[in-house]
Amino acid sequence: MNQDYIKPDSWSIIEEGFDPSRVKSSESLFSIGNGAMGQRANFEEHYSGDTFQGSYIAGVYYPDKTRVGWWKNGYPEYFAKVLNAPNWIGINVFINGEQLDLNSCKSLYNFQRELNMKEGWLSRSFRATLENDFQVEVYVKRFLSLELDEVGAINYEVTPLNYDAEITFQPYLDSGITNEDTNWDDKFWDTTNVSHTNNQAFIEARTMKTNFHTCTFMESKVFISNKPILVEHNVKADSNRVSFNYSYPVKKGDTYSIQKFGGYTVDRNHDKSELIEAAKRILKTASGIGFSQMLKNQKTAWANIWEMADITIDGDVKAQQGIRFNIFQLNQTYLGKDSRLNIGPKGFTGEKYGGSTYWDTEAYCIPFYMATKDQKVARTLLEYRYYHLEKAIENAEKLGFKKGAALYPMVTMNGEECHNEWEITFEEIHRNGAIAFAIYNYYRFTGDYSYIPEKGLEVLIGIARFWEQRATYSNDKNKYVILGVTGPNEYENNVNNNWYTNYLAKWCINYTIEQIEKVKAEFSSDYSRITKKVNLTDKELSLWKTVSDNMYFPFSEKYQVYLQQDGFLDKELISVADLSKTHRPINQKWSWDRILRSPYIKQADVLQGFYFFEDHFSNEELEKHFDFYEPFTVHESSLSPCVHSIQAAKLDRMEQAYTFYLRTSRLDLDDYNHEVHEGLHITSMAGTWMSIVEGFGGLRVKDNKLSFAPKIPNQWKEYSFKVNFRSHIIKINVSHDKITFILDGKDSLDVMVNNKNIKIEPNSVVTV
């Protein structure tokens, strides 16, 4: 743990007291989004201290030219940057001519910031004494509308406390912004037009290279003691900025406020010549509804999300706060409305890890969206990869693969690989397996097979072709090996026979062959269409099977475990417990050379395979591998604690499972990895949900039925969650002495509870 200033609360993230050293961390933690856009929790008013400004539009990016010491064939030409978009939230505030700036006030007290997760809004309040001795009280509330996802709303109130004062609000738009993350300090935006009319202003800008056209807009109204007033305003505009000045004499104790609507229209959704008109329409709608009613609508929209997605924990406020924070941020990032979008690892909270799609989506996020939303949302995520299949084939061709072999990118915006670290781009090829596993997992959970003959089988064939070509026959071993890879443990690069990668390759080939046979037998027209399109032959299938049947897996007879890779036992096997805390985190304290030679594991690797394919192994095998690998695991990836929590729970090691759960659920809130100022770890938040539902709840799908093996940490009184399983919505409540099930719908459902069949009737309570 690196910080402990967030107040425990079941439904809110609360910060009390102002500390400049926490500003950037809080900007991440209090970020807001609505699936279409998002922003860090920057102050509306000017702040001269250290800050990381960030506003982001979903799907808008810049292809920053790759920067490497020397070029290697196959390198991506660019590293996609999540773009800091033009700023619409800005409201400069002046009290008798002096600018309000929390970094330069004489005194500041009663500072509080709250992110209300239940209702979907961010607020901030404080009292300040300025250099001119004027004392003011400020209250601000803002939200990004789920209902009208192109617009956000701000209500900013100032009350003079000791004197009458002339207060000036200066709402503005600014497109002269820069990215924190840039390779060459390129200019990412070109402002094409700045205009204004009445109380509205617009900045049209386009991205360089990718040529996304956007319109950033705003409209403002001012109030005295909550009553609207007309104030003559001055306008100032230049090539990148437009601002209005609303000055008004305010009596001591009266409240002067401004309501500002703003946001973005984008040519992804509108004709680029109609962006201003589209902005005017959304402003007319928002203004007509009004701030108060929009806020009520926001509360209703979030209530609908929480009705299905909420997990309740009784008796442990920090654990409750942690899971709701994770669920909240996932829904702020992706709601499944737009099939062109995906779940970026930082969401709308920062710029690190350029790109919007990683293997995290398939390995971690899809289970969350399958169970908490309509299955169409998860299918949309699968279709995203189908529509990028041709790009995946092109990616493989660039590396020398042929005949329709597909290598999905490690990082992408549009299907092209855009990650420029060779050990990731060329070697972390296990991402292909996660995409195939997601297709299997979707069918296993939803029962919807239609995706495979319609789209999924083509993806599986491309992936199987890649694995067959990527494997090499070893005369020495008389087996097929996979050389020069990086597994999930990114603290080992360019290793041979990473067990997880080899196991995935074998499974992918076998699963693809099974699906080809099933589609041939049951969907003959789709089979004919697909095999003709991809030129698939029996000879090729025979070659695939030869590779699969003869795949090599490194194994230690001494330890009776599969080896993470061929050379793992050549390392000096010093456990993490024997590593000085002054060396942690090793990714910030050690050289890369030292890390690569160490036995330390960034995240679940062999154990990731045991998580995916637990039915392939006995509990005894899991225990043996867990006991061997976990002591070397430093958990310096956000994706690591959740997998270990699930497996510890399966092994009845509840204290260990609980500790891992707290780490994954409060990874950002408590800043375990000393990096929250850069943004949140959005995709791993789905793993937090898995830690409870699959870990403590023991949810699995076995023989086409939901299966539960519930356990409960000693620290909790009870917990509950819902899942949407094949259009059955089932609520599970677990306490120390009983388990209850409630089923919504019209049809009964058979489930397995601790290996016993239980029939649940609709709208009745079943207690076990």
C-alpha positions in Angstrom: 0.0 0.0 0.0 1.3 3.4 -1.0 -1.5 5.7 0.2 -4.4 5.7 2.6 -6.3 9.0 2.4 -9.5 7.8 0.7 -12.3 7.7 3.4 -14.0 4.3 3.7 -17.6 4.6 2.4 -19.9 2.1 0.8 -21.1 4.2 -2.1 -18.6 7.1 -2.4 -14.9 7.9 -2.9 -14.2 10.7 -0.5 -11.1 12.9 0.0 -11.0 15.3 2.9 -8.3 18.0 3.2 -6.3 19.5 0.4 -2.7 18.2 -0.2 -1.0 19.3 -3.4 1.1 16.1 -3.5 -2.2 14.1 -3.9 -3.6 16.2 -6.7 -2.5 13.9 -9.6 -3.5 10.8 -7.8 -6.9 12.2 -7.0 -7.4 13.3 -10.6 -7.1 9.6 -11.5 -9.3 8.2 -8.7 -12.1 10.7 -9.2 -12.2 10.4 -13.0 -15.6 10.2 -14.6 -16.8 8.8 -17.9 -19.9 7.6 -19.8 -18.6 5.2 -22.4 -18.3 7.8 -25.1 -16.0 10.3 -23.4 -14.3 10.8 -20.1 -12.0 13.0 -18.1 -9.6 13.1 -15.2 -10.9 15.0 -12.2 -9.1 18.2 -13.1 -10.3 21.4 -11.3 -12.6 23.6 -13.4 -10.8 26.7 -12.1 -7.2 27.6 -12.9 -4.7 25.5 -10.9 -1.0 26.5 -11.1 0.3 23.5 -9.2 1.3 20.1 -10.5 -1.5 18.6 -12.5 -2.2 16.1 -15.3 -4.9 17.5 -17.5 -6.8 14.8 -19.4 -10.1 14.7 -21.4 -10.6 11.8 -23.8 -13.0 10.9 -26.6 -13.7 7.2 -27.2 -12.1 5.9 -30.4 -10.2 9.1 -31.2 -6.4 8.5 -31.4 -3.2 9.6 -33.0 -0.6 7.3 -34.6 2.6 8.5 -33.0 5.6 7.4 -35.0 7.5 4.6 -33.4 10.6 5.7 -31.6 13.3 3.0 -31.2 17.1 3.0 -31.2 17.2 1.0 -34.4 14.6 -0.5 -36.6 13.8 -4.2 -36.8 11.7 -5.7 -39.6 8.2 -6.2 -38.4 8.1 -3.2 -36.1 4.7 -1.4 -36.0 5.1 2.0 -37.7 3.3 3.8 -34.9 2.3 3.6 -31.2 -1.3 4.7 -30.9 -1.8 7.5 -28.5 -5.0 8.0 -26.5 -5.5 11.7 -27.2 -5.9 14.5 -24.7 -8.9 16.2 -26.3 -9.8 19.9 -26.2 -10.8 21.0 -22.8 -14.4 22.0 -22.2 -14.7 21.9 -18.4 -12.6 25.1 -17.8 -14.2 27.9 -15.7 -11.8 30.6 -14.5 -13.0 32.4 -11.4 -12.1 35.9 -10.3 -13.0 37.5 -6.9 -12.6 41.3 -7.1 -10.1 40.8 -9.9 -8.0 38.1 -8.2 -8.0 34.7 -9.7 -9.1 31.7 -7.6 -6.2 29.3 -7.6 -6.0 26.6 -4.9 -2.2 26.6 -5.2 -1.8 30.2 -4.2 -4.6 30.9 -1.7 -3.7 32.3 1.7 -5.6 29.5 3.4 -7.8 26.6 2.3 -10.0 24.6 4.6 -13.0 22.3 4.6 -11.8 20.8 1.3 -13.8 17.8 0.3 -14.1 15.9 -2.9 -16.7 13.1 -3.5 -17.2 10.7 -6.3 -20.8 9.4 -5.8 -20.8 6.0 -7.5 -24.4 5.2 -6.8 -25.6 8.3 -8.7 -22.8 9.0 -11.1 -21.5 12.5 -10.2 -18.4 14.2 -8.9 -18.5 17.1 -6.4 -15.9 19.3 -4.7 -16.3 21.9 -1.9 -14.0 24.1 0.1 -13.5 27.5 1.8 -10.6 29.7 0.7 -9.0 33.0 1.7 -7.5 34.7 -1.3 -4.4 36.9 -1.3 -6.8 40.0 -1.3 -8.3 38.6 1.9 -11.7 37.8 0.4 -13.1 34.6 1.8 -15.3 32.4 -0.4 -17.1 29.2 -0.2 -17.2 27.0 -3.3 -19.3 24.1 -4.3 -19.0 22.3 -7.6 -20.8 19.3 -9.0 -20.4 17.7 -12.4 -21.3 14.6 -14.3 -21.1 13.1 -17.8 -24.6 12.1 -18.9 -25.3 8.5 -19.6 -28.6 9.5 -21.3 -27.0 12.1 -23.6 -23.5 10.7 -24.0 -22.2 13.6 -26.0 -22.7 16.1 -23.2 -21.6 16.8 -19.6 -22.8 19.3 -17.1 -21.2 21.4 -14.4 -22.8 23.5 -11.6 -20.3 25.8 -10.0 -21.3 27.9 -7.0 -19.3 30.7 -5.2 -20.5 32.4 -2.0 -18.5 35.4 -0.7 -18.3 35.1 3.1 -16.7 38.3 4.5 -17.4 41.1 2.0 -19.5 41.9 -1.0 -17.5 41.0 -4.1 -17.6 41.3 -7.8 -17.3 37.7 -9.0 -16.4 36.8 -12.6 -17.0 33.4 -14.1 -14.9 32.9 -17.3 -16.1 29.6 -18.9 -13.8 28.6 -21.8 -12.9 26.1 -24.5 -9.3 25.4 -25.2 -7.9 23.2 -28.0 -4.3 24.3 -27.4 -3.7 21.2 -25.3 -0.8 18.6 -25.3 -0.4 15.0 -24.4 1.5 13.8 -21.4 2.4 10.7 -23.5 4.1 11.5 -26.8 7.1 10.1 -28.6 8.2 13.1 -30.6 6.2 16.0 -29.1 4.2 16.1 -32.3 1.3 18.4 -32.7 -1.7 16.1 -32.4 -4.5 18.6 -33.1 -5.2 21.1 -35.7 -7.8 23.7 -34.8 -9.9 24.6 -37.9 -12.5 27.0 -36.6 -13.4 28.9 -33.4 -16.9 30.4 -33.3 -19.5 31.6 -30.8 -23.1 32.8 -30.7 -25.1 34.1 -27.7 -24.0 31.9 -24.8 -22.7 29.1 -26.9 -19.2 28.6 -28.2 -17.6 26.0 -30.5 -14.1 24.8 -31.5 -13.8 22.6 -34.5 -10.5 20.6 -34.6 -9.1 17.6 -36.4 -6.5 15.1 -35.4 -3.3 15.1 -37.4 -2.7 11.9 -39.5 -5.9 10.1 -38.5 -8.1 13.1 -39.5 -10.8 12.6 -36.9 -13.0 15.8 -36.9 -14.5 17.0 -33.6 -16.4 19.9 -32.3 -15.9 20.9 -28.7 -18.8 23.0 -27.4 -20.2 24.8 -24.4 -23.2 26.8 -23.3 -23.4 28.7 -19.9 -26.1 30.3 -17.8 -25.6 32.2 -14.5 -27.7 32.4 -11.4 -27.9 34.4 -8.2 -29.4 32.4 -5.2 -30.6 29.8 -7.7 -32.5 32.3 -9.8 -31.4 32.7 -13.4 -30.2 36.2 -14.4 -29.1 37.8 -17.6 -25.6 39.1 -17.4 -23.9 40.9 -20.3 -20.8 38.9 -21.2 -17.6 39.8 -22.9 -16.1 37.4 -25.5 -12.5 36.7 -26.1 -11.3 34.4 -28.8 -8.1 33.5 -30.6 -6.9 30.6 -32.8 -7.3 27.9 -30.1 -9.4 29.3 -27.4 -12.7 31.1 -26.7 -14.0 32.4 -23.4 -16.9 34.4 -22.0 -16.8 36.7 -19.0 -19.8 36.9 -16.7 -19.2 39.5 -14.0 -21.8 40.3 -11.3 -21.7 42.2 -7.9 -22.6 39.6 -5.3 -23.6 40.5 -1.7 -21.9 38.7 1.2 -23.7 35.5 1.9 -25.4 35.3 -1.6 -24.5 32.5 -4.0 -23.4 33.3 -7.5 -23.4 30.2 -9.7 -22.8 29.1 -13.3 -24.2 26.1 -15.0 -22.2 24.9 -18.0 -23.0 22.2 -20.5 -20.2 21.0 -22.7 -18.9 18.0 -24.6 -18.0 16.7 -28.1 -19.6 15.9 -31.3 -17.4 13.7 -33.5 -17.4 12.7 -37.2 -17.5 9.0 -36.0 -21.2 9.8 -35.4 -22.0 12.8 -37.5 -21.1 14.2 -40.9 -18.0 16.3 -40.4 -19.7 19.3 -42.0 -22.6 19.0 -39.5 -20.7 18.9 -36.2 -21.6 22.4 -35.0 -25.3 21.8 -35.9 -25.2 18.5 -34.0 -23.6 20.3 -31.0 -26.4 22.9 -31.1 -29.0 20.2 -31.1 -27.5 18.4 -28.1 -27.2 21.8 -26.3 -30.8 22.6 -27.0 -31.8 19.2 -25.6 -29.6 19.5 -22.5 -30.6 23.1 -21.8 -34.3 22.2 -22.3 -34.0 19.4 -19.7 -31.9 21.5 -17.3 -29.2 20.6 -14.9 -31.4 19.4 -12.1 -33.5 17.1 -14.3 -30.5 15.8 -16.1 -29.0 14.9 -12.7 -32.1 13.1 -11.7 -32.0 11.2 -15.0 -28.3 10.4 -14.3 -29.3 8.9 -11.0 -32.0 6.8 -12.7 -29.6 5.5 -15.3 -27.0 4.5 -12.7 -29.7 2.9 -10.6 -30.5 0.7 -13.6 -26.9 -0.3 -14.0 -26.5 -1.1 -10.3 -29.7 -3.1 -10.2 -27.9 -5.8 -12.1 -24.2 -5.2 -11.5 -24.0 -4.4 -7.8 -22.1 -6.7 -5.4 -23.0 -6.1 -1.7 -20.6 -6.9 1.1 -21.8 -6.6 4.7 -19.3 -6.1 7.5 -16.3 -4.8 5.5 -16.6 -1.2 4.3 -13.2 -1.1 2.5 -14.0 -4.3 0.7 -17.4 -2.9 -0.3 -16.0 0.4 -1.5 -13.3 -1.4 -3.5 -15.7 -3.7 -5.5 -18.1 -0.9 -6.2 -15.3 1.4 -7.4 -14.2 -1.3 -9.8 -17.7 -1.9 -11.1 -18.3 1.8 -11.4 -15.2 2.4 -13.5 -15.8 -0.5 -15.8 -19.3 0.9 -16.6 -17.9 4.4 -17.1 -15.5 3.0 -19.6 -17.6 0.7 -21.7 -21.3 0.1 -21.9 -21.5 -1.9 -25.1 -23.4 0.7 -27.1 -20.8 1.0 -29.9 -19.3 -2.1 -31.6 -16.3 0.0 -32.8 -15.1 0.6 -29.2 -13.4 -1.6 -26.7 -12.0 -1.4 -23.2 -8.8 0.4 -22.9 -6.5 -0.5 -20.0 -6.6 3.1 -18.7 -10.1 3.9 -19.9 -10.6 7.6 -19.7 -8.3 8.1 -16.8 -4.8 8.5 -18.4 -2.7 8.0 -21.5 -0.3 5.2 -20.5 -0.5 1.9 -22.5 -1.5 3.7 -25.8 -4.2 1.8 -27.6 -7.7 0.8 -26.7 -7.6 -3.0 -26.9 -5.5 -5.6 -25.1 -5.9 -9.3 -24.4 -7.3 -8.1 -21.1 -10.7 -7.7 -22.8 -11.0 -11.4 -23.7 -9.3 -12.8 -20.6 -10.8 -10.6 -17.9 -13.5 -8.3 -19.1 -15.9 -10.5 -21.2 -16.9 -12.6 -18.1 -18.0 -9.4 -16.3 -20.0 -8.1 -19.2 -21.5 -11.5 -20.0 -22.9 -11.9 -16.5 -23.9 -8.3 -15.7 -25.4 -7.2 -19.0 -27.3 -8.6 -21.9 -25.3 -11.2 -23.7 -25.3 -9.0 -26.8 -22.7 -6.8 -25.1 -20.3 -9.7 -24.8 -21.1 -10.8 -28.4 -20.3 -7.2 -29.5 -16.8 -7.6 -28.0 -16.3 -10.8 -29.9 -17.5 -9.2 -33.1 -14.9 -6.4 -32.6 -12.2 -9.0 -33.2 -14.0 -10.6 -36.1 -14.1 -7.3 -37.9 -10.3 -6.9 -37.3 -9.5 -10.4 -38.7 -8.1 -9.1 -42.0 -5.8 -6.8 -40.1 -4.7 -9.7 -37.9 -3.8 -11.6 -41.0 -1.9 -8.6 -42.3 -0.1 -8.4 -39.0 1.0 -12.0 -39.3 2.1 -11.5 -43.0 4.4 -8.7 -41.9 6.2 -11.3 -39.7 6.4 -13.9 -42.5 3.4 -16.0 -41.8 1.2 -17.3 -44.7 -2.0 -18.8 -45.8 -4.3 -16.7 -43.7 -2.5 -17.2 -40.4 -3.8 -14.5 -38.0 -1.8 -12.8 -35.2 -4.0 -10.4 -33.3 -2.2 -7.4 -32.1 -1.1 -7.0 -28.5 -2.2 -3.4 -28.6 -4.5 -1.9 -31.1 -7.0 0.8 -32.1 -8.1 -0.4 -35.5 -6.8 -3.9 -35.8 -3.2 -3.0 -36.6 -0.5 -3.7 -34.1 0.6 -0.5 -32.5 3.0 -1.5 -29.7 6.7 -1.0 -30.3 8.4 -3.1 -27.7 9.8 -6.1 -29.5 9.4 -8.4 -26.5 5.7 -7.6 -26.5 4.9 -7.1 -30.2 6.8 -10.1 -31.5 6.8 -12.5 -28.6 3.7 -12.1 -26.4 1.7 -14.2 -28.8 -0.4 -15.8 -26.2 -2.9 -13.0 -26.8 -4.2 -15.1 -29.7 -5.1 -17.8 -27.3 -7.1 -15.5 -25.1 -9.2 -14.5 -28.1 -10.0 -18.1 -29.0 -10.8 -18.9 -25.3 -13.2 -16.0 -25.2 -15.2 -17.5 -28.1 -15.3 -20.8 -26.1 -16.2 -19.0 -22.9 -19.0 -17.0 -24.5 -20.7 -20.2 -25.8 -20.1 -22.0 -22.5 -21.8 -19.2 -20.6 -24.5 -18.0 -22.9 -25.4 -21.1 -24.8 -25.4 -19.0 -28.0 -23.6 -21.1 -30.6 -24.7 -19.0 -33.5 -21.6 -16.7 -33.3 -19.2 -19.5 -34.2 -20.7 -20.5 -37.6 -21.5 -16.9 -38.4 -18.2 -15.3 -37.5 -16.2 -17.0 -34.8 -15.0 -20.0 -36.8 -13.1 -17.8 -39.3 -11.3 -16.3 -36.3 -10.4 -19.7 -34.9 -9.1 -20.9 -38.2 -6.8 -17.9 -38.6 -5.5 -18.4 -35.0 -5.0 -22.2 -35.5 -3.0 -21.5 -38.7 -0.8 -19.2 -36.8 0.0 -21.7 -34.1 0.8 -24.4 -36.6 3.2 -22.2 -38.4 4.7 -20.7 -35.2 5.6 -24.1 -33.8 9.0 -25.7 -34.8 9.7 -29.4 -34.9 12.6 -30.3 -32.6 14.6 -33.3 -33.7 16.3 -33.4 -30.3 13.0 -33.6 -28.4 11.0 -35.3 -31.1 8.3 -32.7 -30.3 7.0 -29.4 -31.6 8.3 -26.4 -29.6 7.5 -22.7 -29.6 10.7 -20.6 -29.4 11.4 -17.0 -28.5 8.3 -15.9 -26.7 7.2 -13.8 -23.7 4.4 -15.4 -21.6 2.1 -13.4 -19.3 5.1 -13.0 -17.0 6.7 -10.1 -18.8 9.8 -10.4 -16.5 11.0 -13.1 -18.8 11.6 -12.2 -22.5 12.6 -14.3 -25.5 12.2 -17.6 -23.6 11.6 -21.1 -25.2 8.6 -23.2 -24.5 6.6 -21.0 -22.2 4.2 -23.6 -20.8 1.1 -21.4 -20.9 1.8 -20.4 -24.5 2.4 -24.0 -25.6 -0.7 -25.3 -23.8 -2.9 -22.6 -25.3 -1.6 -23.4 -28.8 -2.5 -27.0 -28.4 -5.9 -26.2 -27.0 -6.7 -23.7 -29.7 -5.9 -26.1 -32.5 -7.9 -28.9 -30.9 -10.9 -26.6 -30.2 -10.8 -25.2 -33.7 -10.9 -28.7 -35.2 -13.8 -29.6 -32.9 -15.7 -26.6 -34.1 -15.0 -27.3 -37.7 -16.5 -30.8 -37.3 -19.5 -29.4 -35.4 -20.2 -26.7 -38.0 -19.8 -29.3 -40.8 -22.3 -31.5 -39.2 -24.9 -28.9 -38.1 -24.4 -25.8 -40.2 -23.4 -27.3 -43.6 -24.0 -24.1 -45.6 -21.8 -22.1 -43.2 -19.2 -24.8 -43.4 -19.1 -24.7 -47.2 -19.0 -20.9 -47.2 -16.2 -20.7 -44.7 -14.0 -23.5 -46.1 -14.2 -22.1 -49.5 -13.5 -18.6 -48.3 -10.4 -19.6 -46.4 -9.3 -22.5 -48.6 -9.3 -25.0 -45.8 -8.3 -28.6 -46.7 -8.2 -32.0 -44.9 -4.4 -32.0 -45.4 -4.1 -28.8 -43.5 -6.2 -30.1 -40.7 -4.0 -33.2 -40.5 -0.9 -31.1 -40.1 -2.6 -29.1 -37.3 -3.4 -32.3 -35.5 0.2 -33.5 -35.8 1.5 -30.3 -34.2 -1.1 -30.4 -31.5 -0.6 -34.1 -30.7 3.1 -33.6 -30.4 3.4 -30.3 -28.5 6.2 -30.2 -26.0 5.6 -29.1 -22.4 8.6 -28.5 -20.1 8.2 -30.5 -16.8 10.3 -30.8 -13.6 10.5 -34.4 -12.3 12.1 -33.0 -9.2 9.3 -30.6 -8.3 6.5 -32.4 -10.2 5.4 -29.2 -11.8 5.2 -27.8 -15.4 8.0 -25.4 -15.9 7.2 -21.8 -16.8 9.8 -22.1 -19.5 12.8 -24.3 -20.4 15.3 -22.3 -18.3 13.3 -21.5 -15.2 15.2 -23.9 -12.9 18.5 -22.4 -14.0 17.6 -19.3 -12.0 18.5 -18.6 -8.4 15.2 -19.5 -6.8 15.0 -16.9 -4.0 11.4 -16.4 -2.9 9.7 -13.0 -2.6 9.6 -13.4 1.1 13.4 -13.4 1.2 13.6 -10.2 -1.0 14.1 -7.0 0.9 11.2 -4.6 0.8 13.6 -1.9 -0.2 13.9 -3.6 -3.6 10.1 -3.4 -4.3 8.6 -2.8 -6.7 11.5 -4.4 -8.7 10.3 -2.8 -11.9 11.1 0.6 -10.4 14.2 -0.4 -8.4 16.1 -2.9 -10.6 17.7 -2.8 -14.0 15.8 -4.8 -16.7 18.8 -7.1 -17.0 18.5 -8.0 -13.4 14.8 -8.6 -13.6 15.2 -10.9 -16.6 17.7 -13.1 -14.7 15.6 -13.3 -11.6 12.9 -15.9 -10.8 10.4 -13.2 -10.1 7.0 -13.4 -11.8 5.1 -10.3 -12.7 1.7 -12.0 -12.8 0.1 -15.4 -13.1 1.7 -17.3 -15.9 1.5 -21.1 -15.5 -1.3 -20.3 -13.0 -3.1 -18.3 -15.7 -3.3 -21.6 -17.6 -4.6 -23.4 -14.6 -7.3 -20.6 -14.2 -8.5 -21.0 -17.8 -8.3 -24.8 -17.9 -9.0 -25.8 -14.3 -11.1 -28.7 -15.5 -8.0 -30.2 -17.1 -6.2 -30.5 -13.8 -6.9 -31.9 -10.3 -7.0 -29.9 -7.2 -3.8 -31.6 -6.1 -2.0 -30.4 -9.3 -3.3 -26.9 -8.8 -2.1 -26.9 -5.2 1.3 -28.1 -6.2 1.7 -25.5 -8.9 0.3 -22.7 -6.7 2.7 -23.5 -3.9 5.6 -23.6 -6.4 4.9 -20.4 -8.3 3.1 -18.0 -6.0 6.1 -17.5 -3.7 8.1 -16.1 -6.7 5.3 -13.8 -7.8 5.7 -10.1 -7.1 2.2 -9.2 -8.4 3.5 -6.1 -10.1 0.8 -6.4 -12.8 -2.7 -5.3 -12.0 -3.9 -8.6 -13.6 -2.1 -10.8 -11.1 -3.9 -10.7 -7.7 -7.3 -11.6 -9.0 -6.2 -14.9 -10.5 -4.4 -15.8 -7.4 -7.4 -14.8 -5.2 -9.7 -17.1 -7.3 -7.3 -20.1 -7.0 -6.6 -19.5 -3.3 -10.3 -19.6 -2.7 -10.6 -22.8 -4.7 -7.9 -24.3 -2.4 -9.8 -23.2 0.7 -7.0 -20.7 1.6 -9.5 -18.0 2.5 -7.1 -15.6 4.3 -4.8 -15.6 1.3 -7.8 -15.3 -1.0 -9.1 -12.3 1.0 -5.7 -10.6 1.0 -5.4 -11.0 -2.8 -9.0 -9.7 -3.1 -8.2 -6.5 -1.1 -5.2 -6.0 -3.3 -7.0 -6.3 -6.6 -10.1 -4.3 -5.4 -8.1 -1.5 -3.8 -5.1 -1.6 -6.2 -5.7 2.0 -7.3 -7.5 3.3 -4.2 -4.5 2.4 -2.1 -2.0 2.8 -4.9 -0.2 -0.5 -4.3 2.1 -0.1 -7.4 3.0 3.5 -6.8 1.5 4.6 -10.2 -2.1 5.7 -9.8 -1.2 9.3 -10.8 -0.8 7.9 -14.3 -4.4 6.6 -14.4 -6.4 3.7 -13.2 -6.1 0.0 -14.1 -9.5 -0.4 -15.8 -9.3 -3.9 -17.4 -8.0 -5.6 -14.2 -11.1 -4.2 -12.4 -13.1 -6.9 -14.1 -10.7 -9.4 -12.3 -11.9 -7.9 -9.0 -15.5 -8.9 -9.9 -14.2 -12.4 -10.9 -12.4 -12.6 -7.5 -15.8 -12.5 -5.7 -18.1 -14.2 -8.2 -15.7 -17.0 -9.4 -13.5 -17.0 -6.3 -15.6 -16.7 -3.2 -18.9 -17.5 -5.0 -17.3 -20.4 -6.9 -19.3 -19.8 -10.0 -18.6 -22.1 -12.9 -20.5 -23.5 -15.8 -20.4 -27.3 -15.8 -22.4 -29.6 -18.0 -24.4 -26.6 -19.3 -25.5 -25.6 -15.7 -24.4 -22.9 -13.4 -22.4 -24.3 -10.6 -21.6 -22.7 -7.2 -19.2 -23.6 -4.4 -19.7 -20.6 -2.2 -17.2 -19.6 0.5 -17.0 -16.4 2.7 -14.1 -14.6 4.2 -14.1 -14.4 8.0 -14.1 -10.6 7.7 -17.5 -10.5 6.1 -21.0 -11.1 7.5 -22.5 -11.8 4.1 -22.2 -10.9 0.4 -24.5 -11.0 -2.6 -24.3 -10.7 -6.4 -26.4 -11.3 -9.5 -25.6 -13.0 -12.8 -27.5 -13.1 -16.0 -27.2 -16.7 -17.2 -28.9 -17.5 -20.5 -31.7 -14.9 -19.8 -32.1 -16.1 -16.2 -31.3 -13.5 -13.7 -30.3 -15.1 -10.4 -29.3 -13.4 -7.2 -27.0 -15.3 -4.8 -26.6 -14.3 -1.1 -23.9 -16.0 0.9 -23.5 -15.8 4.7 -21.6 -18.0 7.2 -24.5 -20.3 7.8 -26.6 -20.3 4.6 -26.8 -19.6 0.9 -29.9 -18.2 -0.7 -31.0 -18.0 -4.3 -33.7 -15.8 -5.9 -34.6 -16.2 -9.6 -36.3 -13.6 -11.7 -38.2 -14.6 -14.8 -40.8 -17.2 -15.8 -38.9 -20.5 -16.0 -37.3 -22.5 -13.3 -33.5 -23.1 -13.3 -31.4 -26.1 -12.2 -28.1 -25.2 -10.6 -25.4 -27.1 -8.9 -24.4 -26.1 -5.3 -21.5 -27.9 -3.8 -22.0 -30.6 -6.4 -25.7 -31.1 -5.5 -28.5 -30.3 -8.0 -30.9 -27.5 -6.8 -34.1 -26.5 -8.6 -34.9 -22.8 -8.3 -38.4 -21.7 -9.1 -39.1 -18.1 -10.4 -39.7 -15.4 -7.8 -39.1 -17.7 -4.8 -36.3 -18.0 -2.3 -34.3 -21.2 -2.1 -32.0 -21.7 0.9 -29.2 -24.1 1.1 
